């Protein structure tokens, strides 16, 4: 009789453990906010679901070419909006930087003189071939002759 009592207690404890184990898998669901949803929220969610369902049916009924055109138009609209936004931002940035770029009021303009001969540093002249210098002189003479 002691043996049967032990077996009964053992099977009862095993059953309790399996019951606890099977419910512990779903404990995370009890912490979710799903239980706090009100009737208003539920009707709003159902209306949103119905709206999305109708949209899905409408899209399924359309031809893929028409869908392509619709998506392309939407893309181009957004692209043009972004381009305009970037242009406005660039104009604003340029307006802010104008003062930094303007020359000084007391400054004098120096016009560069390009008629002076090209002078190479001594180290560069030593490395260069005399043929290259002769070729440049010939080219300069030809340019002067064509200007006349």
Wavefront OBJ file of the C-alpha trace (Angstrom):
o trace
v 0.000 0.000 0.000
v 2.871 2.364 0.655
v 4.112 1.660 -2.814
v 0.786 2.625 -4.429
v 0.593 5.824 -2.400
v 4.080 6.773 -3.550
v 3.153 6.098 -7.196
v -0.035 8.168 -6.874
v 1.865 11.111 -5.396
v 4.516 10.803 -8.092
v 1.959 10.809 -10.927
v 0.108 13.763 -9.360
v 3.308 15.811 -9.087
v 4.217 14.909 -12.694
v 0.772 16.035 -13.899
v 1.068 19.321 -12.001
v 4.501 19.956 -13.528
v 3.212 19.324 -17.045
v 0.266 21.683 -16.422
v 2.607 24.391 -15.157
v 4.975 23.832 -18.068
v 2.224 23.996 -20.683
v 0.888 27.322 -19.354
v 4.304 28.855 -18.797
v 4.848 28.909 -22.558
v 2.014 31.426 -22.890
v 2.857 33.687 -19.944
v 4.383 36.270 -22.296
v 0.943 36.761 -23.866
v -0.506 37.856 -20.542
v 1.920 40.752 -20.410
v 0.906 42.057 -23.823
v -1.349 45.091 -24.214
v -3.847 43.063 -26.217
v -5.963 42.583 -23.122
v -6.218 46.335 -22.665
v -7.778 47.065 -26.074
v -11.098 48.852 -25.710
v -14.156 48.412 -27.913
v -13.440 51.731 -29.666
v -9.929 50.650 -30.528
v -11.219 47.291 -31.695
v -13.763 48.887 -34.066
v -11.083 51.286 -35.345
v -8.711 48.390 -36.018
v -11.458 46.406 -37.759
v -12.311 49.419 -39.952
v -8.635 49.824 -40.827
v -8.417 46.110 -41.650
v -11.473 46.386 -43.929
v -9.984 49.430 -45.646
v -6.710 47.605 -46.287
v -8.605 44.552 -47.523
v -10.526 46.694 -50.056
v -7.264 48.313 -51.158
v -5.699 44.879 -51.651
v -8.651 43.716 -53.754
v -8.476 46.906 -55.839
v -4.762 46.396 -56.464
v -5.244 42.734 -57.375
v -7.906 43.746 -59.916
v -5.564 46.196 -61.718
v -3.210 45.388 -64.561
v 0.498 45.311 -63.707
v 1.208 48.005 -66.311
v -1.256 50.353 -64.637
v 0.314 49.621 -61.252
v 3.735 50.378 -62.730
v 2.520 53.747 -64.038
v 0.913 54.641 -60.712
v 4.047 53.766 -58.749
v 6.253 55.568 -61.256
v 4.117 58.711 -61.015
v 4.284 58.584 -57.223
v 8.053 58.115 -57.373
v 8.516 61.020 -59.791
v 6.338 63.302 -57.656
v 8.401 62.525 -54.579
v 11.635 62.875 -56.569
v 10.649 66.349 -57.796
v 9.650 67.373 -54.268
v 13.058 66.288 -52.971
v 14.860 68.107 -55.801
v 12.991 71.336 -55.013
v 13.787 70.919 -51.332
v 17.499 70.463 -52.082
v 17.527 73.517 -54.356
v 15.876 75.652 -51.668
v 18.390 74.433 -49.087
v 21.257 75.219 -51.455
v 19.936 78.736 -52.107
v 19.590 79.344 -48.369
v 23.133 78.085 -47.754
v 24.475 80.334 -50.526
v 22.686 83.363 -49.050
v 24.316 82.720 -45.697
v 27.802 82.316 -47.193
v 27.712 85.350 -49.522
v 29.330 87.644 -46.961
v 32.181 85.191 -46.456
v 32.928 85.074 -50.195
v 32.643 88.782 -51.044
v 35.946 90.654 -51.516
v 37.022 93.299 -49.058
v 35.751 96.846 -49.655
v 39.292 98.242 -49.305
v 40.930 95.585 -51.489
v 42.317 96.237 -54.983
v 41.930 93.849 -57.855
v 45.121 92.497 -59.379
v 44.705 91.258 -62.929
v 46.919 88.241 -63.653
v 49.472 88.632 -66.441
v 49.717 85.555 -68.629
v 52.161 87.045 -71.137
v 55.236 86.395 -68.985
v 57.351 83.363 -69.961
v 57.012 80.215 -67.915
v 59.845 79.782 -65.415
v 60.542 76.362 -64.053
v 62.403 75.815 -60.774
v 66.089 74.937 -61.189
v 65.565 71.360 -60.056
v 62.824 70.909 -62.629
v 64.902 72.569 -65.396
v 67.799 70.228 -64.784
v 65.539 67.219 -65.060
v 63.844 68.390 -68.231
v 65.253 67.647 -71.630
v 66.425 70.522 -73.834
v 64.291 69.109 -76.650
v 61.153 69.784 -74.655
v 62.155 73.430 -74.151
v 62.905 73.793 -77.858
v 59.519 72.275 -78.719
v 57.783 74.786 -76.435
v 59.599 77.686 -78.087
v 58.563 76.418 -81.528
v 54.958 76.087 -80.365
v 55.008 79.626 -78.962
v 56.426 80.990 -82.218
v 53.742 79.186 -84.202
v 51.047 80.614 -81.946
v 52.424 84.134 -82.344
v 52.483 83.729 -86.141
v 48.879 82.533 -86.262
v 47.696 85.516 -84.186
v 49.016 87.954 -86.803
l 1 2 3 4 5 6 7 8 9 10 11 12 13 14 15 16 17 18 19 20 21 22 23 24 25 26 27 28 29 30 31 32 33 34 35 36 37 38 39 40 41 42 43 44 45 46 47 48 49 50 51 52 53 54 55 56 57 58 59 60 61 62 63 64 65 66 67 68 69 70 71 72 73 74 75 76 77 78 79 80 81 82 83 84 85 86 87 88 89 90 91 92 93 94 95 96 97 98 99 100 101 102 103 104 105 106 107 108 109 110 111 112 113 114 115 116 117 118 119 120 121 122 123 124 125 126 127 128 129 130 131 132 133 134 135 136 137 138 139 140 141 142 143 144 145 146 147 148
